[in-house]
Amino acid sequence: AGVAQCSLATPVELVRTKLQVQHEGSRLYSGNVDSIRQVCRTDGLCGLYRGNVSMMLREAPAFGIYFSVYEVVKRALCPALRPGDEEPMWVQAAGGAATGAVTWAAVMPMDNISTRIQSLPESEAKDPRRRSTVQVARQLWRE
C-alpha cells in the first residue's frame, strides 16, 4: 500500500517541499502550478518523481510498522478485546499516538533523505549523484 501511494504522493510532496523551502526574499515558485511547470521544464514529467525511491523506502516499512505497532498497543491496553470487537475510543487515541511516534521515529531518517532530494534547486537536481538516495544518506551521515 505504501509503495502504491507513492505514485501520487511523490509529486505532491515534491511540490510541497519546494514551496516550503523558499525564503521570502528569494521566491523561486509563485505557486503549485509554477513549481510543476519549472520542474517539468527542467527534467520533464519524470522530474515530478524526484525522490520517489527514497519515498518508497520510507512508505513501505511505515505501513508495516504502523499496523503492527497499533495491534500490539491495542492488545496491551485492552487485553480482553476479542476479534471483531471495537476498541474504546481512548484505546484508539492512545494506540494512534504511540503508533505514530514509533512509525515516525523509524522512518524519519529516510524522510530526511527524501526532503533533501526533493528540495534540490533545479540546477543541482540535474546531477544524478545529488539525487542519489545513497549519496544523500552518506552526506547526512558525515554531517
C-alpha positions in Angstrom: 0.0 0.0 0.0 2.8 2.4 0.9 4.7 1.9 -2.4 1.5 2.2 -4.4 0.6 5.5 -2.9 3.9 7.0 -3.9 2.7 7.3 -7.5 0.5 10.2 -6.3 2.4 11.2 -3.1 5.8 11.8 -4.6 4.7 14.7 -7.0 2.6 16.2 -4.3 5.3 16.0 -1.7 7.9 17.4 -4.2 5.8 20.5 -4.9 5.0 21.0 -1.2 8.7 20.7 -0.3 9.8 23.1 -3.0 7.3 25.7 -1.8 8.2 25.2 1.9 11.9 25.7 1.5 11.5 29.1 -0.3 12.5 32.2 1.5 10.5 35.4 1.3 13.4 37.3 -0.3 14.1 34.6 -2.9 10.9 33.0 -4.1 11.6 30.7 -7.0 8.0 29.5 -7.5 4.8 31.5 -7.5 2.7 28.5 -6.5 1.9 24.9 -7.2 1.4 25.2 -10.9 4.5 27.2 -11.4 6.5 24.7 -9.4 5.2 21.8 -11.5 5.9 23.8 -14.7 9.5 24.6 -13.7 10.3 21.0 -12.6 8.8 19.7 -15.9 10.7 22.3 -17.9 14.0 21.1 -16.4 13.5 17.3 -16.1 10.3 16.5 -17.9 7.5 14.6 -16.3 10.0 12.3 -14.6 11.2 15.3 -12.6 8.0 15.2 -10.6 9.1 11.8 -9.3 12.4 13.1 -7.9 12.9 11.4 -4.6 10.5 8.5 -5.5 12.9 5.8 -4.4 13.6 7.3 -1.0 9.8 7.8 -0.6 9.1 4.2 -1.4 11.9 3.2 1.1 10.1 5.3 3.7 6.5 4.3 2.9 6.8 0.6 2.5 8.1 -0.1 6.1 6.0 2.7 7.5 2.7 0.9 6.8 4.0 -2.4 8.1 5.3 -0.7 11.3 2.1 1.3 11.7 -0.3 -1.6 11.6 1.9 -4.0 13.6 2.5 -1.5 16.4 -1.1 -0.4 16.5 -2.2 -4.1 17.1 0.4 -4.6 19.8 -0.6 -1.4 21.6 -4.3 -2.2 21.2 -3.8 -5.6 22.7 -1.6 -4.3 25.6 -4.2 -1.6 26.5 -7.2 -3.8 26.1 -6.3 -7.4 26.6 -9.9 -8.6 27.0 -10.7 -7.4 23.5 -11.9 -10.2 21.3 -11.6 -10.4 17.5 -14.3 -8.4 15.9 -14.9 -6.2 19.0 -14.4 -2.5 18.5 -11.9 -1.0 20.9 -12.9 2.0 23.1 -12.1 5.5 21.7 -9.4 6.1 24.4 -7.6 2.9 23.1 -7.8 4.2 19.5 -6.4 7.6 20.6 -3.6 6.1 22.7 -2.8 3.5 20.1 -2.7 6.1 17.3 -0.4 8.4 19.3 2.0 5.6 20.2 1.9 4.1 16.7 2.6 7.5 15.1 5.5 8.2 17.4 7.1 4.8 16.7 6.5 4.9 13.0 7.9 8.3 12.5 10.9 7.6 14.7 11.6 4.6 12.4 11.2 6.3 9.1 12.4 9.8 9.9 16.0 9.2 8.5 14.5 8.2 5.2 12.1 11.2 5.3 15.1 13.5 5.8 16.8 12.0 2.7 13.6 12.4 0.6 13.3 16.0 1.7 16.9 16.7 0.8 16.5 15.2 -2.6 13.2 16.9 -3.3 14.3 20.4 -2.2 17.3 20.5 -4.5 17.4 23.5 -6.7 16.6 22.6 -10.3 20.2 23.4 -11.4 21.6 20.9 -8.8 18.9 18.3 -9.4 20.3 17.6 -12.9 23.3 15.8 -11.3 22.3 12.2 -10.7 24.7 12.0 -7.7 22.9 14.8 -6.0 19.6 12.9 -6.4 21.0 9.5 -5.2 19.5 8.1 -2.0 22.8 6.5 -1.1 24.8 9.7 -1.7 22.4 11.8 0.3 22.5 9.3 3.1 26.3 9.4 3.1 26.3 13.1 3.2 23.8 13.2 6.1 26.0 10.7 8.0 29.0 12.9 7.6 27.1 15.9 8.8 
